[in-house]
């Protein structure tokens, strides 16, 4: 059931475009530039976990789907950037 929800969330974000509250911290943004899909790291205080699930490219931008896991919640964000731009 959890996998089905995650798949639906990723599909929904892919259809609607890139959305990010950008409250994930510099650790996540740095990992987006340097780490491969499947990478898991920690961010914030108290420490929370994030996993880079997948990447996709269009002619205008690069996007990466990230699962952010806190104490009692999990949500999915899609970060995108144009070539040479900043993650949003």
N, C-alpha and C positions, 0 to 999 in steps of 0.2 A: 504494500500500500504506500509506504514511504517513497519507494522508487517511482511509483506511478505519479505521485504528487510532484516529485522533482522533475520528472519528464514533462509534465504539463506546464509547470512553471517556466522551464527553459523554453519550451515551444511558445508560450505566451509572450515571453520577452523577445524572442526572435521575430515574432510577427509585429509587435508594437514598436520595436526600435530599442534604442539604448536608454536605460533609466538608471540613475545612480544618485543616492543621497550623499555620496562622497564622505560619509562619516566612518569609513572603514579604516582609516589610518594610513600613514606613510608606508608601513610594512607591506600592505596589500598592493598599493600603487607601485612600489619598487619591484615586487614579485611579478607583476603583470608584464614588465619590460624584460625580465631576466629568466623566469622559470617556465618549464614546459607544462602542458596540460597534465593534470593528475597531481600536481605539486600541492602539498599541504603545509601550511605554516601557521604561526600565531600572530596576533595583533592586539593592541589595546591593553587597558588595565581596568579591571582584572583581565587576564589573558583570555582571548577567544580564538577559535580555530577558523581558518578559511581553507577552501580547496578550489583550485582552478580546474573547472570541469572541462571546458572546451573553448576553442577559438574558431572564429569564422571571419572571412574577409570579403568585403565588397570592393567595388572600384573606388569608393570614396573613403572607406574607413576599415579599421581593424577592431573587432569586438572580442571580448573574452567573458565567459560566463563563470561567475564565482559563487560558491555556496558559503555563506557566513553563518557560523554556529556559535550561539551564545549559551548562557547557563540554561535557559528554558525555552529558547527559540532558535529556529533555523530559517533563514530566508536566502533567496537567490537574487543576485544583482548582476546586471550586464554592464560592463565598462567598455567604452568605445573611445577611439581617438582617430583623428585624421593623421595622415603621414606627417611626422614632425611635430604633432600637437600634443596636448596633455590629455590624460585619461579623464573621462567625465562619466 
